[in-house]
Amino acid sequence: MPVLLAVDSSTETMALALVTPGQTAVFEAQGGAQASARMLPEIKALLAGAGLKMADLDAIAFGQGPGAFTGLRTACAVAQGLAFGLSRPVLAVDSLMLVAEDARAQGAGDDVWVAMDARIGEIYAAHYRWADAAWQVADAPALYKPEALAAHWGRPAAVAGTALAEYAAALGELPASAWPQARSRARALAALALAAWRRGEVRDAAEALPVYVRDKVALTTAEREDAKGARA
């Protein structure tokens, strides 16, 4: 059993997990702009609580995206810095798959569409299927307008993510298995990090890079007004 640190700040929640042979310790708090200041102190607190030091880590996992640009860069920078300093590998975790794993833990089943609010009238979405004790990617993470996603996913078996509430009208009727709120992003992160380790998906620290599916991060005033009108 390895000792793994896992970090994710791709959403407004900062999620940290420490996987050890004895237990999994987790921490969640407000992320966003606060993540860059809070992440390292909270990591040190997690390790201290388990009686461990940085040198005891076997690998550092990070949420690679898609998600908030600043949050992704924070998680990648922390993971890369620790991995370089400790001469340890990194593990990349799909931040949308994390939502599917959390929904499965809540009872969503083995076929889940994830839809996360990407702001400015768009959604990060992906489709996952659980098979052979692992998630398989059916539709890779991509950026959608709400109406386009509703047309694309047809009649999904289960859906999860923050976009379900934010774009409820545009997404139309949802299946009975809908999970708009996470139970514990940190525990889902820990599960995916451990699964990646067991599959041997370690990478060099230099490969701790974010995955972006959006090139534009800001709207003009007119575009913001149009987005507000669409949500209304």
C-alpha positions in Angstrom: 0.0 0.0 0.0 1.5 3.3 -1.1 1.5 6.7 0.7 -0.1 9.1 -1.8 -0.9 12.8 -1.6 -3.7 14.0 -3.9 -4.7 17.6 -4.6 -7.4 19.2 -6.6 -8.6 22.8 -6.9 -10.3 22.7 -10.3 -13.6 23.9 -8.8 -14.6 26.3 -6.0 -13.8 23.4 -3.5 -10.1 22.7 -2.6 -9.9 18.9 -2.1 -6.9 17.2 -0.5 -6.4 13.5 0.3 -3.7 11.5 2.0 -3.8 7.8 1.3 -1.8 5.6 3.7 -1.7 1.9 4.5 -3.8 2.5 7.6 -6.4 5.0 6.4 -7.4 7.8 4.1 -7.4 11.3 5.5 -9.2 14.0 3.6 -9.7 17.8 3.8 -12.0 20.1 1.9 -12.4 23.8 2.0 -13.3 26.8 -0.1 -10.9 27.0 -3.0 -10.8 29.6 -5.7 -8.4 32.4 -5.0 -7.8 31.0 -1.5 -6.4 27.6 -2.8 -2.9 28.9 -3.6 -2.5 30.3 0.0 -4.1 27.4 1.8 -3.0 24.3 0.0 0.5 23.8 1.3 -0.3 24.6 5.0 -3.2 22.1 4.8 -1.0 19.5 3.2 1.4 19.8 6.0 -1.4 19.5 8.5 -2.7 16.3 6.9 0.8 14.8 7.0 1.3 15.8 10.6 -2.0 14.3 11.6 -0.9 11.0 10.2 2.6 11.2 11.8 4.2 11.4 8.3 6.7 13.7 6.6 6.9 14.8 3.0 9.7 12.3 2.4 7.3 9.5 3.2 5.2 10.1 0.1 5.5 7.7 -2.8 3.7 9.9 -5.3 1.7 13.1 -5.7 -1.6 13.0 -7.6 -3.3 16.1 -8.9 -6.6 17.1 -10.6 -5.4 17.9 -14.1 -8.7 19.4 -15.4 -10.7 20.6 -17.1 -11.8 23.3 -14.6 -11.0 26.7 -13.4 -7.8 28.0 -14.9 -6.3 29.4 -11.7 -7.2 26.4 -9.7 -5.7 24.0 -12.2 -2.5 25.9 -12.3 -2.4 25.9 -8.5 -2.8 22.1 -8.2 -0.3 21.4 -11.0 2.3 23.8 -9.5 2.0 22.3 -6.0 2.2 18.7 -7.3 5.1 19.5 -9.6 7.0 21.4 -7.0 6.7 18.7 -4.4 7.5 15.9 -6.9 10.6 17.7 -8.1 11.8 18.4 -4.6 11.2 14.9 -3.4 12.2 13.1 -6.6 8.8 11.5 -6.7 6.4 10.8 -9.6 3.0 12.3 -10.2 -0.4 10.8 -11.0 -2.8 12.8 -13.2 -6.5 12.6 -12.3 -9.3 13.6 -14.6 -11.2 16.2 -12.7 -14.5 15.3 -14.4 -14.0 11.6 -13.7 -13.7 12.7 -10.0 -17.3 13.8 -10.2 -18.4 10.5 -11.7 -16.7 8.6 -9.0 -18.3 10.7 -6.3 -21.7 10.2 -7.9 -21.1 6.4 -8.1 -20.4 6.5 -4.4 -23.8 8.1 -3.9 -25.5 5.4 -5.9 -25.5 6.8 -9.5 -24.6 3.5 -11.1 -22.1 2.5 -13.7 -23.0 4.9 -16.6 -22.6 8.6 -15.7 -22.6 11.9 -17.7 -20.7 14.7 -15.8 -21.7 18.3 -16.4 -19.8 21.0 -14.6 -20.5 24.7 -14.8 -17.7 26.3 -16.8 -19.1 29.8 -16.4 -19.8 32.2 -19.2 -22.8 30.1 -20.4 -20.8 26.9 -21.0 -20.4 23.4 -19.5 -17.5 21.1 -19.1 -18.9 17.6 -19.8 -17.8 14.0 -20.3 -19.3 10.5 -20.3 -17.9 7.6 -18.2 -18.8 4.0 -17.8 -17.6 1.8 -14.9 -16.4 -1.6 -16.2 -13.8 -4.1 -14.9 -13.4 -2.2 -11.7 -12.3 1.0 -13.5 -13.8 4.0 -15.2 -13.8 4.0 -19.0 -14.1 7.2 -21.0 -17.1 7.0 -23.4 -17.0 10.7 -24.4 -13.9 12.7 -23.6 -14.1 16.0 -21.6 -15.2 18.8 -23.9 -16.8 22.2 -23.7 -20.5 22.5 -24.6 -23.3 25.1 -24.7 -26.1 23.8 -22.5 -28.5 23.2 -25.4 -25.8 21.4 -27.4 -25.1 19.1 -24.5 -28.8 18.3 -24.0 -29.0 17.3 -27.7 -25.8 15.3 -27.6 -26.3 13.2 -24.5 -29.9 12.2 -25.5 -31.4 10.2 -22.6 -28.5 9.6 -20.1 -28.7 6.9 -17.5 -27.3 9.2 -14.8 -26.0 12.8 -14.7 -23.9 14.6 -12.1 -22.3 18.0 -11.6 -22.9 21.6 -10.8 -24.3 22.5 -14.2 -27.5 20.5 -13.5 -28.7 23.3 -11.3 -27.1 26.3 -13.1 -28.5 25.4 -16.5 -31.6 23.4 -15.5 -33.9 25.0 -18.0 -31.6 24.6 -21.0 -30.7 21.0 -20.1 -34.4 20.0 -20.0 -35.8 17.0 -18.2 -33.1 15.1 -16.3 -33.1 11.3 -15.5 -34.2 10.2 -12.0 -30.6 9.5 -11.2 -29.3 13.1 -11.0 -26.6 14.2 -8.6 -26.0 17.9 -8.6 -24.0 18.0 -5.4 -20.9 16.2 -4.4 -20.7 14.1 -1.2 -16.9 14.3 -1.0 -14.6 15.3 -3.8 -11.6 14.5 -1.6 -12.6 10.9 -1.1 -13.4 10.5 -4.8 -10.0 12.0 -5.5 -8.3 9.5 -3.2 -10.0 6.6 -4.9 -8.9 7.7 -8.3 -5.4 8.4 -7.2 -5.0 5.0 -5.7 -6.5 3.3 -8.8 -4.1 5.2 -11.0 -1.1 4.1 -8.8 -2.2 0.5 -9.0 -2.4 0.6 -12.8 1.1 2.0 -12.9 0.1 5.4 -14.4 3.0 7.3 -12.7 4.5 10.2 -14.7 7.6 12.3 -14.4 7.1 15.5 -12.4 7.7 17.5 -15.6 4.4 16.1 -16.9 2.3 17.6 -14.1 0.4 19.8 -16.6 -3.2 21.0 -16.7 -5.7 19.9 -19.4 -7.6 22.8 -20.8 -10.5 22.4 -23.1 -11.2 26.1 -23.4 -9.0 28.7 -25.0 -11.0 31.8 -24.1 -11.3 32.7 -20.4 -13.2 36.0 -20.5 -16.2 37.5 -22.2 -16.9 41.0 -23.6 -19.5 43.1 -21.9 -22.0 42.2 -24.7 -21.3 38.5 -24.4 -21.8 38.6 -20.6 -25.2 40.2 -21.1 -26.1 37.6 -23.7 -25.1 34.8 -21.3 -27.2 36.4 -18.5 -30.2 36.5 -20.9 -29.7 32.9 -21.9 -29.7 31.7 -18.2 -32.8 33.8 -17.5 
